Amino acid sequence: MKKIFIALIAILFTYNLSAQNTEIDAALRYSQYNYSGTARFAGLGGAFTALGGDFSSISVNPAGLGVYTGSELVFTPSFQYFKSNTSTKVNTRDYTKEDFNYNLNFHNIGWVSSFKPSGDSRLNMKMAIGYNQLNDYNSQSQANHFNSEESLMNTFVNNANQVTGYTNNPDALYNSDLTFAHEYLAWETYQLNFDSTANEWYSNVDDALRYTDTLGIIQKNITDTEGSLGEYFLSFAVNYAHKLYIGTTIGLQRVNYEVTSTHREIERNKDINGFESLEFTEHETHSGTGFNLKLGAIYKPTNFLRVGASIHTPTFFNLEYDWYNSMNTAFDTHGPYSSESETQNFSYKLNSPFRFNSGIALLSEKIGLVSIDYEYVDYSFMQLKEGDNNIQFIAENDSINETFQVTHNLRIGGELKLDDFYLRLGYAFYQTPYKGQYDNHQSNTQIYSGGFGYRAKSFFIDAAYSRSVWQEKNQIFSTINNLTNEDFTRNKFIITAGFRF
C-alpha cells in the first residue's frame, strides 16, 4: 500500500510540473507582441508611437488615431514563408535538419471615421473600429538524431512498473496516469508488454537498446503550430489644434493556438526483433479571450517634430486548452496499430504585464520622416490565476517571477517621399524575456523590413517585406540530455489597400 501511495504522489507531482510548463509557456506566448499590421507599419519597423496616422498604430498608441485627417477603410492580407534549422549534438556529431512552411494570413481590417463637433473650431474627433494582429504562431520545425542508448519506451516502462506495483493490469495503467495515459496507449499498440515470469512490464525496443551496444534507432521530432493573437478594438481620439492628440482604446483580444508535436522512432537497419517503428503524438488546442485598455498622447511642438507615449493595461484573459495523445506502431511481422486517448480540458486565467511605449518622430513634408520607438515590458509581472479547476498557481507565479525579466525593445523606421511614391526601411529589436541564467537568455528577436507605397487623394496601396530572425535552445528529445539549437526565420510579404473618404 505504501508503494502505491508513493507512486501516486509521483504521478501527481509529474502532473503539476507538466501543467506548470504548459501554463507558463502560454503566459509568455500571449504576453509577447510581434506587431504585424499594415504594409506601411511593417515597412517602418512598427515605429509609430509618435508618428500615428496608420491603422496599426492604434494598437501601439491610440493617440495615433487623432493624426488622421479624414475617414478611411483599410485591409491587409499577407503571405508567409517560415523556415527553421535545428542542430542536435549527440556525442561528437551534430545532427541538423531544415524545415519550412507557407501560409496566407490576414493582418488587419478596419474603419476610421472623422467628425468635427460644433463649438471649438480647433477640436477634431476620431473613432475607429477594427482588428489588428498582434502575433503570428504559424510555424513548423523538425529535429533528428541517432540514439543507441534509449527509446521513449524506457520512460513508459519505468512509469508502468512504478504505477501498477508490478501487476499485469492495463486498467491500472489507464487510471493511474492523470495526465495523458501514455502507458495505456503503448499497451494498446503492443509496444508495452507484461512479463508474467519476471512480474514486470517491458518493451522490445527498450530492451534491445539497453542490452545490446550495436543496435540503435533514428529518432525524429516534428512540431507544427498554427494560430494567432489578434485584437478587436474600439478607439476614440481627439485632435486639438493639430498640436495635441489624445486617444484611448478598448481592446478585446482573441487567442487561437494549436500545436502538434510528434516523436518518431524507426529502426535503422531492421535489426531489432519485434520492432519496426513507433509514433507518439501530443495534440494541444488553446483558445481564449481577454480585454484591456490603452491610453496615449502625441504632442507636436513644431511641424517637423512629434513626441508620443502610451500605456497598455494588462490584458485580463480567460483561457482554456484541450489535449489528447495518440500512438501508432508497426512491427516486423504484424501491425500497424493505433490508439488515441480521451480529450482532456483545463481552464485558467492570465493577467499579462503592463506595456509602456514612447517615441519621437522627425518629419518633412517634402523629404520624408524618421521615427524611433522604445518599449518597456516587465514579463515577471505576468500572473496566472485560478479558473474552473480552483488551482492557485502559487508555484507557477513564483517561477514566472524567477525566470523572466524586464525587456527593452526598440523600433526604428525611415520613409523617403518621391512625389506620390514612398520608399521605406525599418528595424525592430525585441529583447529576450528570459533572465541570464536560463537557456534562452540570448533569444532576442530582430526584424528587418522595407517597402514602398503609392498614395493618391482617395486611394493608397502599400507593399512591404519583413524578415524576423531568432534563436532558441529547447529540450526537444526527452531521451537525451542535450538541448537542440533552433534557428528560425519568418519572411512576410504584405500588401495593404486603403480608401479615403
C-alpha positions in Angstrom: 0.0 0.0 0.0 2.8 2.4 0.9 4.5 1.8 -2.5 1.2 2.5 -4.4 0.8 5.7 -2.4 4.3 6.9 -3.2 3.8 6.1 -6.9 0.5 8.1 -6.9 2.3 11.1 -5.3 5.0 10.9 -8.0 2.3 10.9 -10.7 0.6 13.9 -9.2 3.9 15.7 -8.9 4.6 14.9 -12.6 1.2 16.3 -13.5 1.8 19.6 -11.7 5.1 20.0 -13.4 3.5 19.4 -16.8 0.7 21.8 -16.1 3.2 24.4 -14.8 5.2 24.3 -18.0 2.1 24.5 -20.2 0.6 27.5 -18.4 3.9 29.3 -18.1 4.7 28.8 -21.7 1.2 30.0 -22.6 1.6 33.1 -20.4 4.7 34.2 -22.2 3.2 33.3 -25.6 0.1 35.5 -25.1 2.0 38.4 -23.4 4.6 38.9 -26.2 3.7 41.0 -29.2 5.2 40.9 -32.6 3.1 43.6 -34.2 2.1 42.6 -37.8 -0.1 45.4 -39.1 -0.3 47.3 -42.4 2.4 47.3 -45.0 3.5 50.8 -44.1 3.6 49.9 -40.4 5.8 46.8 -41.2 8.0 48.7 -43.6 8.8 51.3 -41.0 9.6 48.6 -38.3 6.5 49.5 -36.3 7.9 52.7 -35.1 4.6 54.6 -34.8 4.3 55.7 -31.1 4.9 59.3 -32.1 4.1 59.1 -35.7 0.4 57.9 -35.8 -1.8 58.2 -38.8 -1.8 54.5 -39.6 -4.4 51.9 -38.7 -1.9 49.6 -37.0 -0.5 52.5 -34.9 -3.8 52.4 -32.9 -2.7 49.2 -31.3 0.6 50.8 -30.2 -0.6 54.3 -29.3 -4.3 55.1 -29.7 -3.4 58.8 -29.9 -2.2 58.0 -33.4 -5.8 57.9 -34.5 -6.0 61.6 -33.9 -3.5 62.3 -36.6 -5.9 61.1 -39.3 -7.3 64.0 -41.4 -10.3 62.1 -42.7 -12.2 58.8 -42.9 -10.6 55.6 -44.1 -11.2 51.9 -44.9 -8.2 49.6 -44.8 -7.4 45.9 -45.1 -4.1 43.9 -45.2 -3.5 40.4 -46.4 -0.1 38.7 -46.2 1.9 35.7 -47.4 4.4 34.0 -45.1 7.4 31.7 -45.7 8.7 30.2 -42.4 12.0 28.4 -42.2 13.6 26.5 -39.3 17.1 24.9 -38.9 17.8 22.6 -35.9 21.0 21.2 -34.6 21.2 18.4 -32.0 24.5 17.3 -30.7 24.9 13.6 -29.7 28.4 12.5 -28.6 30.6 14.2 -31.1 28.2 14.5 -34.0 25.8 17.4 -34.9 22.5 16.2 -36.4 21.0 19.0 -38.5 17.6 19.4 -40.1 15.8 22.1 -42.1 12.1 22.6 -42.4 9.7 25.2 -43.8 6.1 26.0 -44.4 3.9 28.6 -46.2 0.6 30.2 -45.2 -1.7 33.1 -46.1 -2.6 35.5 -43.3 -4.7 38.5 -42.5 -3.2 41.3 -40.6 -6.0 43.9 -40.2 -9.2 45.4 -41.4 -11.0 48.4 -40.1 -12.7 51.7 -40.5 -11.7 55.2 -39.3 -14.3 57.9 -39.0 -13.6 61.6 -38.6 -16.0 64.3 -37.4 -15.9 67.8 -36.1 -18.1 68.8 -33.1 -19.8 72.1 -33.0 -18.2 74.8 -30.9 -14.4 75.0 -30.8 -13.0 75.0 -34.3 -9.7 73.7 -33.1 -11.2 70.4 -32.0 -11.5 67.3 -34.1 -12.7 63.9 -33.0 -11.9 60.5 -34.5 -13.3 57.0 -34.0 -12.0 53.6 -35.3 -13.3 50.1 -35.1 -11.4 47.1 -36.5 -8.9 44.3 -36.0 -5.1 44.2 -35.7 -3.0 41.0 -35.5 -0.5 41.2 -32.6 1.3 37.9 -33.1 1.6 35.1 -35.6 2.1 31.5 -34.3 2.3 29.6 -37.6 5.5 27.6 -37.8 7.0 24.1 -38.5 10.2 22.5 -37.4 11.9 19.1 -37.3 14.9 17.7 -35.4 16.5 14.3 -35.6 19.4 12.2 -34.3 20.6 8.6 -33.9 20.2 7.0 -30.5 21.9 3.8 -29.5 21.0 4.0 -25.8 17.4 4.9 -25.0 14.0 4.7 -26.6 11.0 6.8 -25.5 9.6 3.5 -24.3 12.2 3.5 -21.5 10.2 6.2 -19.7 6.9 4.4 -20.3 8.2 1.1 -19.0 9.6 2.7 -15.8 6.3 4.5 -15.2 4.2 1.4 -15.8 6.3 -0.7 -13.4 6.1 2.1 -10.7 2.4 2.8 -11.1 0.9 -0.6 -11.2 3.0 -2.2 -8.5 4.3 -4.9 -10.9 0.7 -6.2 -11.6 -0.4 -7.1 -15.0 -3.4 -4.7 -15.0 -3.9 -2.5 -18.1 -6.8 -0.8 -16.4 -4.4 0.4 -13.7 -2.2 1.8 -16.4 -5.1 3.9 -17.7 -6.5 5.0 -14.3 -3.2 5.9 -12.7 -1.9 8.3 -15.4 -3.7 11.5 -14.6 -2.3 13.5 -17.5 -2.0 11.7 -20.8 -2.4 7.9 -20.4 0.9 7.4 -22.2 1.5 3.9 -20.9 -2.0 2.7 -21.7 -1.6 3.9 -25.4 1.7 1.9 -25.6 0.0 -1.2 -24.2 -2.9 -0.9 -26.7 -0.5 -0.7 -29.6 1.6 -3.6 -28.3 4.8 -1.6 -27.6 4.3 -2.2 -23.8 4.1 -5.9 -22.7 4.0 -7.7 -19.4 6.4 -10.5 -18.4 4.5 -12.7 -16.0 7.7 -14.6 -15.1 9.6 -11.6 -14.0 6.4 -9.9 -13.0 7.2 -6.6 -14.8 6.4 -4.5 -17.8 8.9 -4.4 -20.7 9.3 -3.2 -24.3 11.2 -5.0 -27.0 12.9 -1.8 -28.3 13.8 -0.6 -24.8 15.4 -4.0 -24.0 17.3 -4.1 -27.3 18.9 -0.7 -26.7 19.7 -1.3 -23.1 21.3 -4.7 -23.5 22.9 -4.5 -27.0 25.6 -2.0 -27.8 25.5 -2.5 -31.6 21.8 -1.5 -32.2 20.2 1.9 -32.5 17.2 3.8 -33.7 16.6 7.0 -35.6 14.6 9.5 -33.5 12.7 12.4 -35.0 10.6 15.2 -33.6 8.2 17.2 -35.8 6.4 20.3 -34.3 3.6 22.1 -36.1 2.0 25.2 -34.7 -0.9 27.3 -36.0 -2.8 30.3 -34.8 -2.5 34.0 -33.9 -3.1 36.6 -31.2 -5.4 39.3 -32.5 -7.1 42.4 -31.1 -10.6 43.7 -31.9 -10.9 47.3 -30.7 -12.9 50.4 -30.5 -10.9 53.6 -30.3 -11.5 57.3 -29.8 -9.1 60.2 -30.2 -9.1 64.0 -30.0 -7.0 66.3 -32.1 -6.7 69.7 -30.6 -5.3 72.4 -33.0 -3.1 69.8 -34.7 -0.8 70.1 -31.7 -2.1 67.7 -29.1 -3.5 64.3 -29.8 -5.1 62.1 -27.1 -6.6 58.7 -27.6 -8.0 55.7 -25.8 -8.7 52.1 -27.0 -10.9 49.4 -25.5 -9.4 46.1 -26.8 -10.8 42.6 -26.9 -8.0 40.1 -27.7 -8.6 36.7 -29.1 -6.1 33.8 -28.9 -6.1 30.7 -31.1 -3.2 28.4 -30.9 -2.8 24.7 -31.9 0.4 22.6 -31.6 1.1 19.1 -32.7 4.3 17.5 -31.5 5.3 14.1 -32.9 8.1 11.8 -31.7 9.1 9.1 -34.1 11.4 6.2 -33.7 12.5 4.0 -36.6 14.9 1.0 -36.6 17.9 1.9 -38.8 18.8 -1.5 -40.4 15.7 -3.6 -39.4 17.9 -5.4 -36.9 15.7 -5.1 -33.7 13.5 -8.1 -33.3 9.8 -7.4 -32.5 10.1 -3.7 -33.5 9.8 -1.6 -36.7 8.6 1.9 -35.7 6.6 3.9 -33.2 5.0 7.4 -33.4 3.8 9.2 -30.3 1.9 12.5 -30.9 0.8 15.1 -28.5 -2.1 17.4 -29.6 -3.0 20.7 -27.9 -5.6 23.3 -28.8 -5.6 26.6 -26.9 -8.2 29.4 -27.1 -9.4 32.3 -25.0 -10.4 36.0 -24.9 -9.1 39.0 -22.9 -9.8 42.7 -22.6 -7.5 45.7 -21.9 -7.4 49.4 -22.0 -4.8 51.7 -23.8 -4.2 55.4 -23.2 -1.9 57.5 -25.3 -0.8 61.0 -26.3 1.1 62.7 -29.1 2.4 66.3 -28.9 3.6 68.3 -31.9 5.6 71.3 -30.7 6.7 72.1 -34.3 5.7 70.9 -37.7 8.8 68.7 -38.0 8.7 67.1 -34.6 6.3 64.8 -32.8 6.7 63.0 -29.4 4.4 60.4 -28.1 3.8 57.9 -25.3 1.3 55.3 -24.4 0.4 52.8 -21.6 -1.3 49.5 -22.0 -3.0 47.9 -19.0 -2.6 44.1 -18.6 -4.9 42.0 -20.7 -7.2 40.0 -18.5 -7.5 36.6 -20.2 -9.9 33.7 -19.7 -8.1 30.8 -21.3 -8.6 27.1 -21.8 -6.9 24.3 -23.6 -7.8 20.8 -24.7 -5.3 18.0 -25.3 -5.2 14.4 -26.3 -2.4 12.0 -27.4 -2.1 9.2 -29.9 0.2 6.4 -30.7 0.9 4.5 -33.9 3.2 1.4 -34.1 4.4 -1.2 -36.5 6.3 -4.4 -36.1 8.4 -6.8 -38.3 5.6 -9.4 -38.6 2.4 -7.6 -37.7 0.6 -4.3 -37.4 0.2 -1.4 -37.8 -1.7 -0.5 -34.6 -3.1 2.8 -33.4 -4.7 4.2 -30.3 -5.9 7.6 -29.1 -6.6 8.9 -25.6 -9.7 10.8 -24.5 -9.7 14.6 -24.8 -8.9 16.5 -21.6 -9.7 20.1 -20.8 -8.2 22.7 -18.5 -9.2 26.4 -17.8 -7.4 29.2 -16.1 -6.9 33.0 -16.1 -3.9 35.1 -17.1 -3.0 38.8 -16.5 -0.4 39.9 -19.0 2.1 42.7 -18.0 1.8 46.4 -18.4 3.4 47.9 -21.5 4.9 51.4 -21.9 5.7 52.9 -25.3 7.5 56.2 -26.0 8.7 57.6 -29.3 10.0 60.6 -31.3 9.4 61.4 -35.0 11.1 63.9 -37.3 9.1 64.8 -40.4 9.5 66.8 -43.5 6.6 67.3 -46.0 9.0 67.3 -48.9 11.6 64.7 -47.9 10.0 62.1 -45.6 10.5 61.1 -42.0 12.5 59.2 -39.3 10.7 57.6 -36.3 12.1 55.9 -33.2 10.2 53.9 -30.6 11.2 52.5 -27.2 9.0 49.9 -25.4 9.3 48.7 -21.8 7.7 45.4 -20.7 8.3 43.5 -17.4 7.4 39.9 -18.0 8.0 39.0 -14.4 4.6 40.7 -13.8 2.7 38.0 -15.7 0.3 36.3 -13.3 -1.7 33.1 -13.6 -5.0 32.8 -11.8 -7.4 30.0 -11.0 -10.1 29.0 -13.4 -12.9 26.5 -13.0 -10.4 23.9 -11.5 -9.6 26.0 -8.4 -5.8 25.6 -8.9 -4.0 28.5 -7.2 -0.7 28.6 -9.3 1.4 29.7 -6.4 4.5 27.8 -7.5 3.9 28.8 -11.1 3.8 32.5 -10.3 6.9 32.2 -8.2 8.6 30.5 -11.2 7.5 33.4 -13.5 9.0 35.9 -11.1 12.2 33.9 -11.0 12.5 33.2 -14.7 11.5 36.4 -16.6 12.8 39.9 -16.7 12.3 43.5 -17.9 12.7 43.9 -21.7 13.8 47.0 -23.6 12.5 46.9 -27.2 13.5 49.2 -30.0 11.8 50.1 -33.3 13.2 52.4 -36.0 11.8 53.4 -39.3 12.5 55.8 -42.1 10.4 57.0 -45.1 11.6 58.8 -48.3 9.0 60.7 -50.2 9.1 60.9 -54.0 6.0 62.9 -55.0 3.2 60.3 -54.6 5.6 57.4 -54.1 7.3 56.4 -50.9 10.3 54.2 -50.0 10.6 52.7 -46.5 13.1 50.9 -44.3 12.7 49.6 -40.8 14.3 47.7 -38.0 13.0 46.3 -34.7 14.8 44.6 -31.8 12.8 42.7 -29.2 14.8 41.6 -26.2 14.5 38.1 -24.7 12.2 37.9 -21.7 14.5 35.3 -20.0 17.0 36.1 -17.3 20.7 35.5 -17.9 20.9 32.1 -16.1 18.3 30.5 -18.4 19.0 28.7 -21.7 17.1 31.2 -23.9 18.7 34.3 -22.3 20.0 35.3 -25.8 16.9 34.5 -27.8 16.4 38.1 -28.9 14.2 38.7 -32.0 15.3 41.1 -34.8 13.1 42.2 -37.6 14.4 43.8 -40.8 11.9 45.4 -43.2 11.4 47.5 -46.2 8.7 48.6 -48.6 7.1 51.1 -50.9 3.8 52.8 -51.4 1.7 54.9 -53.6 -0.8 57.4 -52.2 -3.4 59.4 -54.1 -6.2 61.6 -52.8 -8.8 58.9 -52.3 -6.8 55.7 -52.6 -3.5 54.2 -51.5 -1.6 50.9 -51.8 1.5 49.8 -49.9 3.7 46.7 -50.0 6.3 45.5 -47.6 8.7 42.7 -46.8 9.8 41.8 -43.3 12.3 39.2 -42.1 12.2 38.1 -38.5 15.1 36.1 -37.1 15.6 34.5 -33.6 17.2 31.5 -31.9 16.1 29.2 -29.2 17.5 26.3 -27.2 15.0 23.6 -26.1 14.8 20.1 -24.7 13.3 18.6 -27.8 14.1 15.0 -27.0 13.5 13.5 -23.6 15.7 10.5 -24.5 18.9 12.6 -24.4 20.3 15.3 -22.0 21.4 17.6 -24.8 19.4 20.7 -25.9 18.5 21.3 -29.5 19.6 24.6 -31.1 16.9 26.1 -33.2 17.2 28.9 -35.7 14.0 30.5 -37.0 13.3 32.9 -39.9 9.9 34.3 -40.7 9.6 36.0 -44.1 6.4 38.0 -44.7 5.1 39.7 -47.9 2.5 42.3 -47.0 0.0 44.3 -49.1 -2.3 47.0 -47.8 -5.1 48.7 -49.7 -7.0 51.7 -48.4 -9.7 54.1 -49.4 -10.1 57.6 -48.1 -13.4 59.5 -47.8 
